[in-house]
Each structure stands twice: as structure tokens, then as C-alpha cells.
Amino acid sequence: MVDLRRWRLEALQQMRLALPMMGVNLMQFAIQITSVMLVGHLGELQLSSASIATSLCTVTGYSLLQGLATGLETLCGQAFGAKQYHKVGLYLYRAVLVLLAVAIPVAVLWLNMESFLLVLHQAPDISSSAGIYARWLVPGLFAFGFLQPLIKFLQAQSFVLPMFLCSSVTLAVHVSICWVLIYKVGMGNAGAALATSVSNWINVFFLAGVALLTPQCRKCLPELSMEVFEHVFDFLKLAVPSTLMFCLEWWSFESLVLLSGVLPNPKLETSVFSIMLNIINFCYMVPYGISAAASTRISNELGAGHPFEARLSQGVSFGLAAIDAVFVSTLLFCLRDVLGRAFSNEAEVVGHVSRMIPILAAMTVMDAFAGVVSGSARGCGWQMLATIANLGAFYVVGLPVGCILAFVVGLGGKGLLIGVLSGVSTQAAVLSVIALSTNWAKQAQAAMIRVDSETIPLLC
């Protein structure tokens, strides 16, 4: 018999986690977009170069660091649930160490972004300007190496409202810094990138202050010792699959953007597909928040040795995903003739967007469930299984289907979007089967082994 009271309490607890995490993700996204938007008013060259630099830096750096940090959702969440608070801090320190090490070769690439773009046969003026933008993002890359582990550290303790407040203040400060550096100091492109770097460091200091000044968080911060350097390989055994799980979907979308540029009428197709991806990213904010909440609740309960409660958390997250899927897809369909006007005044672009919105609405349904099940994967620690599922979904199904429909059948950008829908649907189906067949008692036992011995059972 379903205990409605327990479901209601769990749903409220997840929403208290999900809503601030949606805000945190939105603020992080807005910092980069604001820099591009403000510098775009300087001219077409500045806009295109900043957009290219931001996209490449996201793919080659930010996504890698963010993916590595998601391993902490399993480790910190389960350790906190098991009340082994000192290990929560050890995992944080270990993650920062790994992320900073990875940031070094990424920084070298960013410092040579101009040469990299020239090899890709980009225009020399765009390559030069994008290279300048990327170089000024390098200081913020190392801030990102601190920022992402801090976010996961606080998330594991359900300490999310202070994160949202800090991120909101950081965004407000960022807009001011960006405007001053671009227009008053006259740094132009470089000023926009420098503002992003400064804002990342401001956010780091805010969150570090929260962690150091809050009694709940401070008890999870042991003194630095050589223990931080122990079990780094075990951390990587979970962090690397977490990165692949996180990045495979992201990279497949970026690949489709590039493919849209070789379609007939590439200017129209690229513009429309970019609009579609922006809408997808915005709509994903809600599933992301529910996913983060599910990951936190499931990892905490498994660490505490409560398999039934972990299963309840997953069931509630599925229910919240269903509500989100119905609401967002219906809203998109109703606004199909309006959304294109938010991005363009060209009648051809607006009409093309309107015709593709029904496919996008179907995709948001699948994306909601895929996002939530990914949260279950991170909470349990079966990232390797999710990585294999994502690899098959996007690179065996999604990309090939999109290419066949776009280039062979002749559906163009609509074919690419159907490919995305096919990939996300496959991902949601496979991950849902894995999640619904989970042996929760075995997962709780694996979590206890993981926390007690710091070994990482990948396929538990």
C-alpha cells in the first residue's frame, strides 16, 4: 500500500533541493551568456569570436571539470549519509587536486586557441579575437576547478539555498564588472572574458566562506594531510565514467550544430538549430534540479543504509519528472508560433522554428526522464553503466539517425533534431530499465563498502 504521507514529505524535500539547484545552474549559465551578449554589442566580429571561444572552452574545459566533479555526488552524498563527515571533506580536497591537475593541459590549449582555430581553417580575424578571449578565460578555469567541487560538497549536505544566494549575487556583480571592463576601461573582448574569470573567483570565495563559516559544513572539513593524496586512483575510477556520462550527450549536441553548418542553406539551418539547443538548455534547468535532488537524496539514504528510502526517493523523482514533462511540453507546443520571435525577426527563421517545436516538445518529455534517471545513477554510483548507455544512445542511435534523416532522406535540420530525439529516447529507455531493476539492498551494501574502504565498485 502506498504511503501518501511519506511520498508527500519526500516530494517536498526534493523540491526544496531542486528549486535552488535550478537557480544555481541558471546563474552559472547566465554568467557566460551575459559576457557574450554584452561584448556582442561591439560588433559582429566580437560576437562571433566570443561565441566560438565560449563554445570551444566549454567543450574542451568546463565540461571536463564539471563532469569530473559529478563523481562527488556519489562519494560525498554517501559519506554524508553514513555520517563519516571527515571523508566528505577528503573527497572535496581530492577532487580539487584532480581538477586543478586536469586544468593545466586545458589551460595550455586555451592559451594556443588562435593556432588551434587556424588549423580548423577558421578566419584569421575571428581566430585572433577568439584566441584573446580564451586567454583571458584561463584564470577563471582554475577557479572552476575549485568551484565545481564546492558546489557538489554543499549539495551533498542539502546546503543549497546559500549556493543559490551566492550565485545570484555573483551574477549581479558580474554584470557590473563586465560592463565596466568592456565599455569604461575599453578592454572590449578581453574585458568580457576577464569579467567571467573574476566572477568565477568571486563565487569560489563566497562558497568557500559558506563552507568555512557554517558549523554544519565545517565539521566536514578535516585538516589537510597526506591522506588527501591517497586513493586518488579510486576517485578517478568513478570520476572518469562520471565525466564520460556527462560529456557524451553534450558533445553529441555540439557535433550536430557543426553538421547543421554543412546542410543546404546553412545560415538558416545553423540559426534554427542553435535556437533549438538554446531552448533545450533552458528547458533542461528543471530536470537538472530534480536530477540533483534525486542524486542527493538517494546517495544520502544509501550511505545511511536505508534502501527502502532510496527507492522511495527514486519513485518520487520519476513522479516529479512526469509533471515537468507534461507541463513543459504542453507550454512549448502552445507557444510554438511565438518562441522563434524571441530569437529572430526573420519570418523564415520563425516559421522554421514553429514547425520544429512539436519535435522539441516530445524531446523535453524524454529529456525529463533521462535527466532524473541520470541523477539516480550518480546517487547509486553506476556511472559506468550510464556511460555505456549514453555511448550507445547518442553515437550508435542518435547521431547516425540524425545524419541519415538530414542528408540521405533530405529532412535537413528537422532530421538532425529527430536524431536528438531518438538518442534521448534511447537514453531514457535504457537508463529507466536499469534504474527500475535496481537491487536497492545491494546498492546500500555497496555504498557502505565504498565509504568504509574507499574502494569503488563500478558495476554494483
Buried (B, 14 or more C-beta within 10 A) or exposed (E): EEEEEEBEEBBEBBBEBBBBBBBBBBBBBBBBEBBBBBBBEBEEBBBBBBBBBBBBBBBBBBBBBBBBBBBBBBBBBBBBBBEBBBBBBBBBBBBBBBBBEBBEEBBEBBEBBBEBBBEEEBBEEBBBBBBBBBBBBBBBBBBBBBBBBBBBBBBBBBBBBBBBBBBBBBBEBBBEBBBEBBBEEEBBBBBBBBBBBBBBBBBBEBBBEBBEEBEEBEEBBBEEEEBBEEBBEBBBBBBBBBBBBBBBBBBBBBBBBEBBEEBEEEEBBBBBBBBBBBBBBEBBBBBBBBBBBBBBBBBBBBBBBBBEBBBBBBBBBBBBBBEBBEEBBEBBBEBBEEBBBEBBEBEEBBEBBBEBBEBBBBBBBBBBBBBBBBBBBBBBBBBBBBBBBBBBBBBEBBBBBBBBBBBEEEBBBBBBBBBBBBBBBBBBBBBBEBBEEBEBEEBBBBBBBBBEEBEBBBEB
